[in-house]
Amino acid sequence: MDGKCIPGIRMAKSGWWYLKDAWEELERIATEREVQKFSLRSGRQLSKWSTHLVGLVGEAVVAAQSGLDLNARLLMAGDDGHDFSVDGNSVNVKTSCYVGDPHLKVMVREKKLCDYYILVEAEMVCRRARVAGHATADMIKNAKVRSYGHGMVFSIPASGLVEGLPPCMKRKVK
């Protein structure tokens, strides 16, 4: 799937996106990514879920909420550090499985910061996720630096984020 929305993702009035009907397709794409990148050991396993599936869940929710297409192509060289490019703005989606108290975490050693970072809170067992908020590159640069045991990261709790998606990602009417 290249530049398409994944069918079966629906939003509830609560703001959570339900992924149950799209789960099989999300797992298929995540498995393809894992097989392709197995030898690279590039993902940091911080939960019992596949890092590719967790990330894809976040990207799919952002795509559905913004009306933009999800890029599900296999990219051996990666995605240049961003998941979406909108009107010249680079946007990276970070997904947390810590429901109730997610933090946006960006590695301090990142070579180049994106213009925007979006935090998605994912409740994987229930097959649902929601956008917790977003931060600008300046917010990231000024964030508290912490270690969660996997390297130094800029960390912003969901309560410190700007609500919703970045302004460049306002839903496009098709």
N, C-alpha and C positions, 0 to 999 in steps of 0.2 A: 504494500500500500504506500503510495507516494503522494503526499499533498492532499490527503482526503480526511474527512471526518469519519470517525468510527461509529457506525450505527449502533443503537441500543443504549446510548448514554442519555439519561433523562434527569431533569432537575426537579427537586421537591421544593415546596414553599419555604422549607427550613433553610435553604441555601446549599444543602448537600446535593451532590450529583450522584445518582445511583448507576452503578456500572455492571450490575449482575448480568444484563443481557449482552454486554460487550466483553465480558470477562474472558471468554474463550479466545476471541480475536486478540485481546491485549496479551494474553499468555502466549499465543502463537508468535506475535511480533517480538515479545521479550525473549522467548526461547531462541529465535533466530539471531538476535543481538548477542545473546550469551554464547552461542555456538561460534559465531564469527569472532568474538573477542576473548574467547576462553584463554588463549595463550598469552594475552596481554596483561592479565591480572590487573586491570585498570580500575575496577570498582572496589569501593570500600564497603565491606559487608557489616552493616551496623544494625541489622534486624534479621529475623528469620526468613524474611521474604527476599526474593531475587531483587538485586539492586536495579536490574533493568526493568522489571515489572513495576517496582515502586516508582521509578522515574517516569515510566510510560503512563502510569495512572495519573500522575500530576500533569504531564503534558497533554493528555487526552481531555482532562477537565478544563484546563486553560483554553484549549482549542474549542471545546464545546461552548464555554462561556463567552469567548470573544468572537466566535463565528469564523475564526481563522482555521486554516487547514493544519492538521497534524502531519509533521514530516516523519514518516515511518520508514524511510529508506535506510538501508544498511550502509553506514559510513565507516569504513575501516579506519580512516584517519580521525574519526570523531566529528563533532559538530562545531568546531572552532570555539567552544566554550559558551555557545548560546543555543537555545532551542527554537527561538523565533526571531525574525528580523522584520520590524514593522516601521515603515517610513524612516528608515535610516537608524532606528534604535535597536540595539541588541537586547534581547530579553532571555534570561535564564530562569528555568523553573526548578525549584528545590522542593522535594516532597518529604514530609516527615510522617512517620508512623506513630509519633507520640501524641496521641489524641488528648485534647484538653489543655496541653501546655507545649505546643510545638514552638521551636525556635528556628529562625532562618539562619543557616550556617553557611559561610563562604570561606573557603580555605584562604589563609593569609598569603600563602605562596602563589596564589593565582597570578599569572603573568599580566593579564589585562582584565579589568573589571568590566562587566556588562553595564549598559545604561540603566537597566532595571532588573530586579530579582523578584520573583513571585514565590511565596510560600504556599504550598498546598498541604493541607492536613488530610491524611488518608487513614481511614479505618478499614484496613485490608480484609479482616475477617467478615465484616458486613458488606464488603464490596461497594464502599461509598467514599467520597472525598469532597472537600470544599476548598475554595480559595480563602486562605487566612489573611492575606494582605500582600502588599508589595513594598519594596524599598528601592530608593535610587542609589546610584553608585556613591554619591556623597554620604548618604546614610550609612552605607556599608563601611566606608573609610573611617567614619566617626564612631562606629559601633565598638562595644566592649570586645576585647580579645580574650578568648578562653580556650582551654584544652578540655575536650571530652574524652581524652585518651587516644585520639587518632590524629594528632597534629593540631597546631594552633589555627583557630578559626575566628572570624568576625561573627558575633552572635547577637541576634536581635530577637527578643520574644515576640510572639504574635501581637501582643498588646502594644508593642512599639512600632508596628508597621502602619502604613497608610492603607485604609480600607479598600478592598476591591482590586481590580486590575489597574495597571498603569494607564494614563490618559491616552497613550498611542494605541491601546488595544480595546477601545470602546467597541462594543459589538457592531459589526458591519451588517447592515440589512441586505439580504440577497434577494 
